[in-house]
Amino acid sequence: MNHTKIGGNKLNLPVVICFFLFDKNINLKDRRFALLSKHKYEIVNNKAWDKNEVVKFSSDLPKFTKSNLMKELKQINK
């Protein structure tokens, strides 16, 4: 589990990254999410246009729905 540090205290909070894919007309085409403690990733050597680091996930990510998110969160809390 990833840890979030707030004011010197470590909290066991999952880090969730959500991805939203839009087409040219700004219609939502896909939505996915990753839990950093569960989904394997690697840092890619190049930087994004905004100079942030780029990560690549090793496998397909689950569809971002309430039921999928709850299922994944329950699995990491076992």
Secondary structure, 3 states (H helix, E strand, C coil): CCCEEECCEEECCCCEEEEEEECCCCCEEEEEEEECCCCCEEEEEEECCCCCEEEEECCCCCECCHHHHHHHHHHHCC
